[in-house]
């Protein structure tokens, strides 16, 4: 993945265990058409989300279904869990162990 601020590269680890597939095969038009940027879809085989890189946890969605991490290079990485999860019982389906503005490292639980 290209670094936004430096023109370099950023290594992202898989944020959860599962099967990966090209983003255009995601069963959600917003992601499949890359409205929110490029990426990969993962069909999870486990229920824990981990930080994919060094960075800072910027945003935790109110419904807890998505977080954004800003890498040290300035690239913002969206980690979105599920399809049609925005209204997922106002966040009761998800719990997280970290809070906004926390520094994260690869493998840290989100």
C-alpha positions, 0 to 999 in steps of 0.5 A: 500500500502506498504511503499518503504523506511520503510516497513510500510504502506501508505494510498492513497485517491482516486485522483478523483471521479469515479468508481474503477476497478482492474488494470488488467481490464484497457483497456491499456496493459501497465497498465493492465500488471503492467509494471509501477507497481501496482495500480487501474484504475478509470473511472472518473465521474469528471474532477479534479485530487487531491493529494492522499497523503502527499508528493512532486509533482516530475514530471508533464509530458510535455503533462500534462496527468500524475504527480508523487508524492513522499510520505514522506515515499519515495514511488513514486505514478504515477497519469496517466489520460486517455488512449492514452493521451500522444499525447493529443494535447501537453498538451492543453487538461489538465491544472494544478494548481500546479508545480513541487517540491510543497509539497502536501496534500491529497485533494490538486488539482493537 
